[in-house]
Amino acid sequence: LALNPWDVVLCISGTIISCENAIVVVVIFYTPAFRAPMFLLIGSLATADLLAGLGLILHFAFVYFIPSEAVSLLTVGLLVTSFTASVSSLLTITIDRYLSLYNALTYYSERTVTRTYIMLILTWGASICYGLLPIMGWNCLKEPSACSIVKPLTKNHLIILSVSFFMVFAVMLQLYVQICKIVCRHAHQIAVQRHFLASSHYVTTRKGIATLAVILGTFASCWLPFAIYCLLGDYSYPALYTYVTLLPATYNSMINPVIYAFRNQEIQKVLWTVCCGCFSSTMPFRSRSPSDV
């Protein structure tokens, strides 16, 4: 099989994604202080992206070194599961941030922990079910005309995944709009109580809205081209179109650790202490709200 440069680029992307997210997973797993709901959700996102990176590497290895239909179904199932879990984890993080602002007084309670575990179970349960569909027989290996732009997934399977993505994106957009309203209202109240200047209120509000715009804009720019092409594309279309739209989607898993983990001050502290060779898993942390991250 001739080596496709696009597959090489995807494999390299998978390697970078795996390295980045492996660091996040190890830091969260081995630091007892990171057991708050916020860090559990970040850990879920990092785990999903780590599996996505490994899936890209395995897909490349099996396609070019161990070509097999069964193995192809396994790797595609892993990629569907991991990318679905990644997008769903972003939704759970958005919900958690919204609730931390909307129910600020009751956020730090046992109810929040229970709700977090329920969201994690639903996220991974649905993702695994989506990933098992090709392995359980919903594939186009025996009927090529039913194939989608991503073989061996069927067109109907990919449509369901795309529609699910648009639903997640719509919910995230609505939640971030509500978060912006809450942030603006809180900033105005603080400015009035502390007699801040109007310019200070404007700067604080603009900074918060800009951060949320970067988060949502990055997610949309990475995934929307591929999601739209999944609905409009056909198996007869050139594979180049699939690669051009799929590659930015993988970049989302590369950017997620930067946005959701490496910007977190507590995770930064652990990384600095590890680099200095003085890691202590019991080091104190200042508890922060998800809305601060």
C-alpha positions in Angstrom: 0.0 0.0 0.0 1.4 3.4 -1.1 2.2 5.7 1.8 -0.3 8.6 1.9 1.2 11.8 3.2 -2.1 12.8 4.9 -2.0 9.6 6.9 1.5 10.5 8.0 0.3 13.9 9.1 -2.6 12.4 11.1 -0.2 9.9 12.7 2.1 12.8 13.7 -0.9 14.7 15.1 -1.9 11.6 17.0 1.6 11.4 18.6 1.5 15.0 19.7 -2.1 14.6 21.0 -1.1 11.5 23.0 2.0 13.1 24.6 0.1 16.3 25.6 -2.9 14.6 27.1 -0.8 11.8 28.7 0.8 14.6 30.8 -2.6 15.9 31.9 -3.9 12.4 32.8 -0.8 11.5 34.8 -0.8 14.9 36.7 -4.5 14.6 37.6 -4.3 10.9 38.4 -1.3 11.1 40.7 -2.3 14.3 42.5 -4.8 13.6 45.3 -5.7 17.3 45.4 -7.2 17.0 41.9 -10.3 15.1 43.0 -12.8 18.0 42.6 -15.5 17.7 40.0 -13.8 20.3 37.8 -10.6 18.2 37.6 -12.5 15.0 37.0 -14.1 16.5 34.0 -10.8 17.8 32.7 -9.4 14.4 33.3 -12.2 12.9 31.3 -11.5 15.2 28.4 -7.8 14.5 28.5 -8.5 10.7 28.6 -10.7 10.9 25.6 -8.2 13.0 23.7 -5.4 10.6 24.7 -7.4 7.7 23.3 -8.1 9.7 20.1 -4.3 10.3 19.7 -3.6 6.6 20.2 -6.4 5.7 17.8 -4.8 7.8 15.1 -1.4 6.1 15.7 -2.9 2.6 15.7 -5.0 3.3 12.6 -1.9 4.3 10.7 0.1 1.3 12.0 -2.6 -1.3 11.2 -3.5 0.1 7.8 0.1 0.0 6.5 1.6 -2.9 8.5 -1.3 -5.2 9.5 -4.1 -4.6 7.0 -7.3 -6.4 8.3 -11.0 -5.7 8.2 -11.4 -6.8 11.8 -8.6 -4.6 13.0 -9.9 -1.7 10.9 -13.3 -2.0 12.7 -11.6 -1.9 16.1 -9.5 1.2 15.3 -12.4 3.0 13.8 -14.5 2.1 16.8 -11.8 3.4 19.1 -11.7 6.7 17.2 -15.5 7.1 17.2 -15.6 6.4 20.9 -12.7 8.7 21.8 -13.8 11.7 19.6 -17.4 11.3 20.8 -16.2 11.3 24.4 -14.0 14.3 23.8 -16.9 16.4 22.4 -19.2 15.2 25.1 -16.6 16.0 27.8 -16.5 19.6 26.5 -20.2 19.8 26.9 -20.0 18.5 30.5 -17.3 21.1 31.3 -19.5 23.8 29.9 -22.4 22.6 32.0 -20.2 22.5 35.1 -19.0 26.1 34.4 -22.5 27.3 34.0 -23.8 25.7 37.2 -20.8 27.0 39.1 -22.0 30.5 38.3 -25.7 30.0 38.3 -25.7 28.0 41.6 -22.6 29.5 43.1 -23.9 29.0 46.7 -24.7 25.3 46.4 -22.0 24.4 43.9 -19.6 23.0 46.5 -21.8 20.2 47.8 -22.3 16.5 47.5 -24.9 17.0 44.8 -22.3 18.5 42.5 -20.1 15.4 43.0 -23.0 13.1 42.3 -24.0 15.1 39.2 -20.4 14.9 37.9 -20.3 11.2 38.1 -23.6 10.9 36.4 -22.4 13.1 33.6 -19.2 11.0 33.2 -21.2 7.8 33.1 -23.6 9.1 30.5 -20.7 10.6 28.5 -18.6 7.4 28.3 -21.6 5.1 28.1 -23.0 6.9 25.0 -19.5 7.2 23.5 -18.8 3.5 23.9 -22.2 2.6 22.4 -21.4 4.7 19.3 -18.0 3.1 19.0 -19.3 -0.4 19.2 -21.8 0.0 16.4 -19.3 -0.7 13.6 -17.9 -3.7 15.4 -21.4 -5.1 16.1 -22.2 -5.1 12.4 -23.3 -1.6 11.5 -20.6 -1.1 8.8 -20.4 -1.0 5.0 -17.8 -3.7 4.5 -20.3 -5.9 2.7 -22.2 -3.1 1.0 -19.8 -0.4 -0.3 -22.7 1.7 -1.6 -23.8 2.4 2.0 -20.4 3.7 2.9 -19.8 7.3 4.2 -16.8 9.5 3.7 -15.2 7.6 6.5 -15.0 3.9 5.7 -16.1 1.5 7.0 -18.8 3.7 8.7 -22.2 3.8 7.1 -23.7 7.0 5.9 -26.5 6.7 8.4 -24.1 6.2 11.3 -22.1 9.3 10.3 -25.3 11.3 10.0 -26.3 10.4 13.5 -22.9 11.4 14.8 -23.0 14.7 12.9 -26.5 15.5 14.2 -25.4 14.7 17.7 -22.5 17.1 17.3 -24.8 19.9 16.1 -27.0 19.3 19.1 -24.0 19.5 21.5 -22.8 22.6 19.8 -26.2 24.3 20.1 -26.4 23.5 23.8 -22.8 24.8 24.4 -23.6 28.0 22.5 -26.7 28.6 24.5 -24.9 27.9 27.8 -22.0 30.2 26.9 -24.4 33.0 26.0 -26.0 32.5 29.5 -22.5 32.5 31.0 -21.7 35.8 29.3 -24.8 37.3 30.7 -24.0 36.1 34.2 -20.4 37.3 34.0 -21.5 40.8 32.8 -24.1 41.0 35.6 -21.6 40.0 38.2 -18.9 42.4 36.9 -21.4 45.2 37.0 -22.5 44.4 40.5 -18.9 44.2 41.8 -18.1 47.5 40.0 -21.1 49.2 41.7 -20.3 47.8 45.2 -16.7 48.7 45.1 -17.2 52.0 43.2 -15.0 50.9 40.3 -14.8 53.1 37.3 -16.9 52.2 34.3 -13.7 51.5 32.3 -12.7 48.8 34.8 -16.1 47.1 34.5 -15.8 47.2 30.7 -12.3 45.7 30.8 -13.3 42.9 33.1 -16.4 42.1 31.0 -14.5 42.2 27.7 -11.8 39.9 29.0 -14.4 37.3 30.2 -16.3 37.4 26.9 -13.1 37.2 24.9 -12.1 34.1 26.8 -15.4 32.4 26.2 -15.3 33.4 22.5 -11.9 31.8 22.1 -13.1 28.6 23.7 -16.3 28.3 21.6 -14.6 29.7 18.5 -11.8 27.1 18.6 -14.3 24.3 19.1 -16.5 25.4 16.2 -13.6 26.1 13.8 -12.1 22.7 14.4 -15.2 20.5 14.2 -17.8 22.4 12.1 -16.1 21.8 8.7 -15.9 18.0 9.3 -19.5 17.8 10.7 -20.9 19.7 7.7 -19.0 17.6 5.2 -20.3 14.4 6.9 -23.8 15.5 6.1 -23.1 16.7 2.6 -20.3 14.3 1.4 -20.6 11.0 -0.2 -18.4 7.9 -0.4 -17.7 8.7 -4.1 -16.1 12.1 -3.2 -12.3 12.3 -3.3 -10.6 11.2 -0.1 -8.7 14.5 -0.1 -11.9 16.3 1.1 -12.2 14.0 4.1 -8.6 14.5 5.1 -8.8 18.3 4.7 -11.8 18.5 7.0 -10.8 15.7 9.5 -7.3 17.1 10.2 -8.6 20.4 11.9 -11.0 18.2 13.9 -8.0 16.3 15.3 -6.3 19.6 16.2 -9.1 20.2 18.7 -7.7 17.4 20.8 -4.3 19.0 20.5 -5.6 22.4 21.6 -7.9 21.2 24.5 -5.0 20.6 27.0 -3.8 24.1 26.4 -7.2 25.7 27.0 -8.6 23.5 29.8 -5.5 22.1 31.6 -2.3 24.0 31.1 -4.0 27.4 31.8 -5.1 26.1 35.2 -2.8 27.5 37.9 -3.0 24.4 40.1 -1.9 22.2 37.2 0.8 24.7 36.3 2.1 24.4 39.9 2.4 20.7 39.7 4.1 20.8 36.3 6.6 23.3 37.6 7.4 21.2 40.7 7.8 18.1 38.5 10.2 20.0 36.2 12.2 21.1 39.3 12.3 17.6 40.7 10.5 18.4 43.9 7.1 16.9 43.3 4.9 16.5 46.3 1.4 15.0 45.8 0.2 16.6 49.1 1.1 20.1 48.2 -1.7 22.6 49.1 -3.9 24.2 46.5 -6.3 27.1 46.4 -9.7 25.8 45.5 -11.0 27.5 42.4 -14.3 27.6 40.7 -14.6 26.2 37.2 -15.6 29.7 36.1 -12.1 30.9 37.1 -10.4 28.5 34.6 
